[in-house]
Amino acid sequence: MKKSTTFTNLVQTLLKEDDVQQILSELNFEDTARKFTAHQLLLFFVNAALGQWSGYRSGVGKAKSCGLAPVCYSTFSSKASEVPYELFKRLFHMLISRCNRETKRRLQLPNDLLLVDSTTITVGKTRLPWALFHGERAGIKLHVALDAVTEQPVQVTETIGTAHDGPIGEQLANKSYILVNDRAYGKIKRFDQYALDKQYFVTRIKENVAMVTPHSLNRMASETSNVSRDITCYLGTPQCQSALRHRVVVFTDNNGKEIRVATNLMHLSAEQVADAYKARWGIEVFFRWIKQNLNVPVLFGTTQNAVFNQLFAALMTYVVLKWLYTHAKSFVISCKSIPLIRFKEQIQHDQLEVEWCIATARVLDKHVYLSSLNNLKTG
């Protein structure tokens, strides 16, 4: 094997071959390959996301330059279909856990925001016959819970494109956070359950949802506030009405459009509730970033394993880049600061500036040290 690139080495530092073998053993999957293993497939897909490769064929020469074993494109394809995508899903959540272990929160729980939404990737229906969507299209969804502070995914669930967002959103709820989501998650009975479970939430409600027996809350009036109404009320019609009263804050967005959100946050001001909902834009930025910069819409394979292996590898690529960038940035003087996209490009081409090379080395050294301490504690 040729000398590995910076990014290949980086991924191997965070996710070792032993991690892959351990999960495969738990899945009762025997990786019989000697030349192109499941770990090699992981390295192939993360480099493919980073370099935005167009498919298995284009990856043959490029994979070799990234330090991977030289094999034909059919080997990539067959391996991607063979390896259960549960492996990559578990590796993804393992990576999140390891990175979050070293991230200090800037806000006190449960006041951090968890942004929940989904994104759909569509192709022609003949490509993914197991995931028919609408008309001549097939599609799959990634349902993501994103920490608004770290801008890192906390949990991800995969489905076909026709799956409804609401029930998946319930699975992504986390009592350590304030749940923030859009109208697709705004089921009235779900609000009652969240209140009973003490799950804080800020969810947009549809314009036609009735607000019954409203009671205005006292608040300090402000000329600059965009809040027009702050009440508690029952939600819905007699046929489907909430059993509990919920707080509803009505405000206008930057375009002058009226937004109504339901919440159980009684200790925050109406303006803070409005700002919490506006933070939901962060997950839209996340989806846009991975689609534009990590090749997410370009699906290489057609089987369920191949598709989700590729997508979870792309998410791992984002996690590694974002984690390393955020931590290294604190060691770099402001005049040498660069945006994440520039950092990604320099990592991709092994052209990191000296200051950033030193900073990333410090971050990795700290990670190895903390990992060693953790192993001693659990050993």
Stockholm file with secondary structure:
# STOCKHOLM 1.0

chainA/1-379         MKKSTTFTNLVQTLLKEDDVQQILSELNFEDTARKFTAHQLLLFFVNAALGQWSGYRSGVGKAKSCGLAPVCYSTFSSKASEVPYELFKRLFHMLISRCNRETKRRLQLPNDLLLVDSTTITVGKTRLPWALFHGERAGIKLHVALDAVTEQPVQVTETIGTAHDGPIGEQLANKSYILVNDRAYGKIKRFDQYALDKQYFVTRIKENVAMVTPHSLNRMASETSNVSRDITCYLGTPQCQSALRHRVVVFTDNNGKEIRVATNLMHLSAEQVADAYKARWGIEVFFRWIKQNLNVPVLFGTTQNAVFNQLFAALMTYVVLKWLYTHAKSFVISCKSIPLIRFKEQIQHDQLEVEWCIATARVLDKHVYLSSLNNLKTG
#=GR chainA/1-379 SS CCCCCHHHHHHHHHSCHHHHHHHHHHTTCCCCCSSSCHHHHHHHHHHHHHHTCCSHHHHHHHHHHTTCCCCCHHHHHHHHHHSCHHHHHHHHHHHHHHHHTTCCCSSCTTCSEEEEEEEEEEEETTTCGGGBCSTTEEEEEEEEEEETTTTEEEEEEEEETTSCHHHHHHHTCCTTSEEEECGGGCCHHHHHHHHHHTCCEEEECCTTCCEEEEEECCCCCCTTCCEEEEEEEEEEETTEECSSCEEEEEEECTTSCEEEEEECCCSSCHHHHHHHHHTTHHHHHHHHHHHHHSCTTCCCCSSHHHHHHHHHHHHHHHHHHHHHHHHHHTTSCGGGCCCHHHHHHHHHTTCCCHHHHHHHHHHHHHHHHHHHHHHHHHC
#=GC SS_cons         CCCCCHHHHHHHHHSCHHHHHHHHHHTTCCCCCSSSCHHHHHHHHHHHHHHTCCSHHHHHHHHHHTTCCCCCHHHHHHHHHHSCHHHHHHHHHHHHHHHHTTCCCSSCTTCSEEEEEEEEEEEETTTCGGGBCSTTEEEEEEEEEEETTTTEEEEEEEEETTSCHHHHHHHTCCTTSEEEECGGGCCHHHHHHHHHHTCCEEEECCTTCCEEEEEECCCCCCTTCCEEEEEEEEEEETTEECSSCEEEEEEECTTSCEEEEEECCCSSCHHHHHHHHHTTHHHHHHHHHHHHHSCTTCCCCSSHHHHHHHHHHHHHHHHHHHHHHHHHHTTSCGGGCCCHHHHHHHHHTTCCCHHHHHHHHHHHHHHHHHHHHHHHHHC
//
